[in-house]
Amino acid sequence: MLGADYQLTKLLGLHPSVKRLMMYQQGCFVGGTVLRLAKDPAENNAGACVLVVYSEITTVTFRRPSDTHLDSLVGQALFGDGVVAVIVGADPDVSVERPLCNEPRYITWD
């Protein structure tokens, strides 16, 4: 079976030669990493836009609760499935876009 990256490329009607990168089993760590990876080609190629799509599917690892594995229930209560997409580019239209990567309020662990 072809990867989700290829399926998304096909669904969006993009050329098969579009560069794709799949990262598996990375959890929260992958968010900052992927944005950093997307920033480089966007900044170094005039007019380029990079589509970043992230999904975390935890229900596939669901196990029924048990007295011996209470940690599984806690983990599944805290984390769930989610999907997000963002387009990264280097030449924003300031009338409708604003860069977020340089705003200190978004770069925090608070």
N, CA and C of each residue as an Amber inpcrd file, in Angstrom:
protein
   330
   0.8380000  -1.1780000   0.0000000   0.0000000   0.0000000   0.0000000
   0.8840000   1.2440000   0.0000000   0.5320000   2.2000000  -0.8310000
   1.2960000   3.4370000  -0.9060000   1.0590000   4.2740000   0.3400000
   2.0710000   5.0850000   0.6940000   1.9950000   5.8980000   1.8970000
   0.9650000   7.0130000   1.8060000   0.6350000   7.5510000   2.9670000
  -0.3280000   8.6470000   3.0430000   0.1760000   9.8760000   2.2920000
   1.4870000  10.0710000   2.2420000   2.0410000  11.2120000   1.5150000
   1.7190000  11.1230000   0.0310000   1.8640000   9.9440000  -0.5410000
   1.5390000   9.7670000  -1.9590000   0.0420000   9.9220000  -2.1880000
  -0.7550000   9.3520000  -1.3100000  -2.2100000   9.4500000  -1.4490000
  -2.6610000  10.9090000  -1.4010000  -2.0750000  11.7050000  -0.5060000
  -2.4280000  13.1220000  -0.4090000  -1.9960000  13.8800000  -1.6580000
  -0.8110000  13.5800000  -2.1640000  -0.3310000  14.2000000  -3.4030000
  -1.3000000  13.9250000  -4.5460000  -1.7360000  12.6890000  -4.6550000
  -2.6780000  12.2930000  -5.7040000  -4.0320000  12.9780000  -5.5120000
  -4.5210000  13.0090000  -4.2750000  -5.8070000  13.6350000  -3.9690000
  -5.8160000  15.1250000  -4.3160000  -4.6950000  15.8040000  -4.0730000
  -4.5960000  17.2380000  -4.3540000  -4.2590000  17.5400000  -5.8120000
  -3.9950000  16.5030000  -6.6010000  -3.6790000  16.6980000  -8.0100000
  -2.2840000  17.2460000  -8.2440000  -1.3690000  16.9930000  -7.3130000
   0.0060000  17.4610000  -7.4530000   0.8070000  16.4800000  -8.3040000
   1.8420000  16.9830000  -8.9380000   2.6960000  16.1450000  -9.7760000
   3.3940000  15.0980000  -8.9030000   3.5140000  13.8720000  -9.3780000
   4.1570000  12.8160000  -8.5820000   5.6010000  13.1210000  -8.1790000
   6.2540000  14.0500000  -8.8790000   7.6390000  14.3750000  -8.5450000
   7.7560000  15.3540000  -7.3740000   6.6270000  15.8060000  -6.8300000
   6.6630000  16.7110000  -5.6840000   7.4330000  16.0330000  -4.5530000
   8.3530000  16.7810000  -3.9370000   9.1520000  16.1980000  -2.8570000
   8.2690000  15.9760000  -1.6330000   8.4140000  14.7830000  -1.0590000
   7.6200000  14.4190000   0.1090000   8.5470000  13.8490000   1.1810000
   8.1410000  14.0240000   2.4090000   8.8940000  13.4650000   3.5240000
   7.8950000  12.9150000   4.5340000   8.0290000  11.6550000   4.8500000
   7.1700000  11.0320000   5.8680000   8.0080000  10.8020000   7.1210000
   7.4400000  11.1440000   8.2480000   8.0830000  10.8750000   9.5360000
   7.0900000  10.0770000  10.3680000   7.5290000   8.9680000  10.8820000
   6.6430000   8.0700000  11.6180000   6.9880000   8.0260000  13.1060000
   5.9660000   7.8280000  13.9250000   6.1380000   7.5440000  15.3510000
   6.9530000   8.6080000  16.0840000   6.7320000   9.8750000  15.7630000
   7.5180000  10.9380000  16.3840000   6.7480000  11.7320000  17.4340000
   5.4390000  11.6040000  17.4800000   4.6470000  12.3070000  18.4860000
   4.8250000  13.8120000  18.4100000   4.8370000  14.4520000  19.5630000
   4.9220000  15.9160000  19.6430000   6.2390000  16.4590000  19.0930000
   7.2900000  15.6820000  19.1510000   8.6080000  16.1210000  18.7000000
   8.6000000  16.5940000  17.2550000   7.8050000  15.9690000  16.4270000
   7.8660000  16.2190000  14.9920000   7.3660000  17.6170000  14.6090000
   6.5240000  18.2420000  15.4200000   5.9630000  19.5470000  15.0690000
   7.0100000  20.5970000  14.7460000   7.9050000  20.8580000  15.6810000
   8.9540000  21.8450000  15.4610000   9.9330000  21.4200000  14.3910000
  10.2430000  20.1520000  14.3430000  11.1780000  19.6280000  13.3490000
  10.6570000  19.8360000  11.9370000   9.3980000  19.5080000  11.7070000
   8.8250000  19.6400000  10.3660000   8.7290000  21.1060000   9.9580000
   8.3690000  21.9920000  10.8780000   8.3150000  23.4160000  10.5340000
   9.7020000  23.9400000  10.1850000  10.7190000  23.4900000  10.9080000
  12.0920000  23.8990000  10.5860000  12.5060000  23.3710000   9.2160000
  12.1450000  22.1250000   8.9140000  12.4680000  21.5490000   7.6070000
  11.7190000  22.2610000   6.4830000  10.4920000  22.7010000   6.7300000
   9.7010000  23.3920000   5.7100000  10.2010000  24.8150000   5.4810000
  10.7410000  25.4350000   6.5100000  11.2140000  26.8200000   6.4210000
  12.3570000  26.9620000   5.4130000  13.2610000  26.0100000   5.3720000
  14.4350000  26.1010000   4.4980000  14.0740000  26.1730000   3.0110000
  13.3260000  25.2230000   2.4500000  12.9950000  25.3430000   1.0200000
  12.0930000  26.5360000   0.7200000  11.2570000  26.9220000   1.6680000
  10.3840000  28.0760000   1.4410000  11.1980000  29.3610000   1.3370000
  12.2040000  29.5020000   2.1780000  13.0330000  30.7090000   2.1620000
  14.0180000  30.7390000   1.0040000  14.4530000  29.5900000   0.5410000
  15.5080000  29.5380000  -0.4670000  15.0300000  29.3160000  -1.8900000
  13.7330000  29.3130000  -2.1080000  13.1640000  29.1560000  -3.4450000
  12.0630000  30.2000000  -3.6210000  12.3490000  31.2010000  -4.4350000
  11.4090000  32.3130000  -4.6120000  10.0140000  31.8190000  -4.9730000
   9.0330000  32.3000000  -4.2420000   7.6400000  31.9570000  -4.5230000
   7.2090000  30.5780000  -4.0650000   8.1040000  29.8600000  -3.4050000
   7.7720000  28.4930000  -2.9800000   6.8090000  28.4890000  -1.8030000
   5.9470000  27.5170000  -1.7990000   5.0520000  27.2490000  -0.6720000
   5.2230000  25.7860000  -0.2970000   5.3050000  25.5280000   0.9870000
   5.4810000  24.1660000   1.4740000   4.2500000  23.7890000   2.2870000
   3.6050000  22.7110000   1.8880000   2.4400000  22.2100000   2.6120000
   2.9120000  21.2070000   3.6570000   2.5720000  21.4770000   4.9060000
   2.9040000  20.5730000   6.0020000   1.5970000  19.9890000   6.5190000
   1.5100000  18.6730000   6.5350000   0.3330000  17.9780000   7.0560000
   0.8140000  17.0090000   8.1200000   0.1810000  17.0700000   9.2680000
   0.5740000  16.1960000  10.3720000  -0.6590000  15.4970000  10.9290000
  -0.5320000  14.2250000  11.1740000  -1.6200000  13.5000000  11.8350000
  -1.0370000  12.5860000  12.8990000  -1.7520000  12.4740000  13.9600000
  -1.3740000  11.5820000  15.0560000  -2.5770000  10.6910000  15.3230000
  -2.4240000   9.4270000  15.0660000  -3.5180000   8.4770000  15.2300000
  -3.1420000   7.5200000  16.3600000  -3.7300000   7.7270000  17.5190000
  -3.4000000   6.8840000  18.6680000  -4.4270000   5.7850000  18.9180000
  -5.5980000   5.8950000  18.3250000  -6.6220000   4.8790000  18.5880000
  -6.2460000   3.5090000  18.0340000  -5.3180000   3.4730000  17.0910000
  -4.9170000   2.1670000  16.5510000  -4.1470000   1.3420000  17.5790000
  -3.6560000   1.9930000  18.6270000  -2.9300000   1.2710000  19.6700000
  -3.7720000   1.0740000  20.9240000  -5.0630000   1.3240000  20.8150000
  -5.9410000   1.2260000  21.9860000  -5.9740000  -0.1950000  22.5360000
  -5.8500000  -0.2860000  23.8400000  -6.0120000  -1.5670000  24.5400000
  -7.0720000  -1.3840000  25.6130000  -7.8010000  -2.4140000  25.8670000
  -8.8300000  -2.2960000  26.8940000  -8.1630000  -2.0510000  28.2480000
  -8.8190000  -1.2910000  29.1170000  -8.2520000  -1.0280000  30.4430000
  -8.0920000  -2.3210000  31.2430000  -7.0500000  -2.3560000  32.0450000
  -6.8540000  -3.5040000  32.9290000  -6.2060000  -3.0260000  34.2190000
  -6.3270000  -3.8100000  35.2540000  -5.7410000  -3.4510000  36.5450000
  -4.2170000  -3.4290000  36.4930000  -3.6340000  -4.2110000  35.6140000
  -2.1760000  -4.2850000  35.5410000  -1.5580000  -3.2350000  34.6180000
  -2.3630000  -2.6090000  33.7600000  -1.8400000  -1.6040000  32.8240000
  -2.6650000  -0.3250000  32.8840000  -2.7400000   0.2640000  34.0640000
  -3.4780000   1.5120000  34.2290000  -2.8240000   2.6470000  33.4360000
  -1.5080000   2.5590000  33.2230000  -0.8010000   3.5790000  32.4540000
  -1.3460000   3.7010000  31.0360000  -1.7970000   2.6200000  30.4470000
  -2.3770000   2.6670000  29.0980000  -3.6340000   3.5190000  29.0760000
  -4.4710000   3.3490000  30.0810000  -5.7070000   4.1260000  30.1630000
  -5.4030000   5.6090000  30.3450000  -4.4360000   5.9320000  31.1840000
  -4.0560000   7.3270000  31.4120000  -3.5270000   7.9450000  30.1230000
  -2.6520000   7.2410000  29.4300000  -2.1030000   7.7450000  28.1670000
  -3.1790000   7.9880000  27.1360000  -4.1330000   7.1030000  27.0510000
  -5.1910000   7.2640000  26.0590000  -6.1830000   8.3390000  26.4580000
  -6.2900000   8.6240000  27.7420000  -7.1530000   9.7120000  28.1880000
  -6.5090000  11.0660000  27.8930000  -5.1870000  11.1260000  27.9280000
  -4.4780000  12.3870000  27.7030000  -4.2670000  12.7080000  26.2300000
  -4.0520000  11.6890000  25.4180000  -3.7160000  11.9020000  24.0210000
  -4.7950000  11.3220000  23.1270000  -5.0480000  11.9750000  22.0140000
  -6.0590000  11.4860000  21.0880000  -5.6390000  11.7080000  19.6540000
  -6.5120000  11.3590000  18.7520000  -6.2400000  11.5430000  17.3280000
  -6.3320000  13.0230000  16.9720000  -5.5290000  13.4390000  16.0180000
  -5.5780000  14.8220000  15.5690000  -4.8940000  14.9930000  14.2270000
  -5.2880000  16.0390000  13.5200000  -4.7030000  16.3600000  12.2160000
  -4.5860000  17.8750000  12.1170000  -3.4990000  18.3370000  11.5150000
  -3.3020000  19.7650000  11.2960000  -2.5830000  19.9580000   9.9610000
  -2.8360000  21.0850000   9.3170000  -2.1420000  21.4230000   8.0670000
  -1.8040000  22.9070000   8.0810000  -0.6650000  23.2420000   7.5140000
  -0.2360000  24.6350000   7.4200000   0.5860000  24.7920000   6.1420000
   0.5000000  25.9610000   5.5420000   1.3170000  26.2700000   4.3660000
   2.4090000  27.2290000   4.8050000   3.6540000  26.8540000   4.5340000
   4.8120000  27.6570000   4.9060000   5.3580000  28.3100000   3.6520000
   5.5290000  29.6330000   3.7060000   6.0880000  30.3810000   2.5900000
   6.9600000  31.5000000   3.1190000   7.7780000  32.0910000   2.2640000
   8.7130000  33.1240000   2.7020000   8.2940000  34.5270000   2.3000000
   7.3160000  34.6730000   1.4300000   6.8860000  35.9900000   0.9630000
   5.4230000  36.2160000   1.3330000   5.1480000  36.5640000   2.6090000
   3.7510000  36.6990000   3.0240000   3.0700000  37.9140000   2.4090000
   1.7910000  37.7820000   2.1710000   0.9480000  38.9080000   1.7760000
   0.5210000  39.5610000   3.0840000   1.1660000  40.6820000   3.4330000
   0.9670000  41.2790000   4.7510000  -0.4610000  41.7500000   5.0110000
  -1.2760000  41.8470000   3.9700000  -2.6680000  42.2520000   4.1930000
  -3.5020000  41.1160000   4.7870000  -3.0790000  39.8680000   4.6030000
  -3.8560000  38.7360000   5.1240000  -3.0190000  37.7140000   5.8970000
  -1.6940000  37.8310000   5.8660000  -0.8290000  36.8540000   6.5200000
   0.1310000  37.5510000   7.4620000   0.5970000  36.8090000   8.4430000
   1.6500000  37.3330000   9.3000000   2.5310000  36.1730000   9.7520000
   3.8390000  36.3950000   9.8050000   4.7320000  35.3190000  10.2340000
   4.5870000  35.0650000  11.7300000   4.5250000  33.8010000  12.1050000
   4.3910000  33.4400000  13.5070000   5.6980000  32.9700000  14.1210000
   6.6400000  32.5490000  13.2850000   7.8520000  31.9180000  13.8130000
   8.7620000  32.8830000  14.5640000   8.5940000  34.1930000  14.3880000
   9.4540000  35.1490000  15.0800000   8.7650000  35.8190000  16.2620000
   7.5500000  35.4300000  16.5770000   6.8320000  36.0320000  17.6930000
   7.1240000  35.2530000  18.9700000   7.7250000  35.9200000  19.9660000
   8.1090000  35.2270000  21.2050000   6.9450000  34.5280000  21.9070000
   5.7290000  35.0420000  21.7700000   4.6060000  34.4190000  22.4820000
   4.2950000  33.0170000  21.9550000   4.7610000  32.6850000  20.7470000
   4.5390000  31.3520000  20.1990000   5.7200000  30.4190000  20.4350000
   6.8090000  30.9690000  20.9350000   8.0010000  30.1600000  21.1870000
   8.1880000  30.0720000  22.6970000   7.3820000  29.2510000  23.3340000
   7.4040000  29.1710000  24.7890000   6.9640000  27.7980000  25.2620000
   7.3120000  27.4830000  26.4670000   6.8840000  26.2230000  27.0810000
   5.8690000  26.4770000  28.1830000   5.3550000  27.7030000  28.2790000
   4.3930000  28.0500000  29.3470000   3.0940000  27.3110000  29.2030000
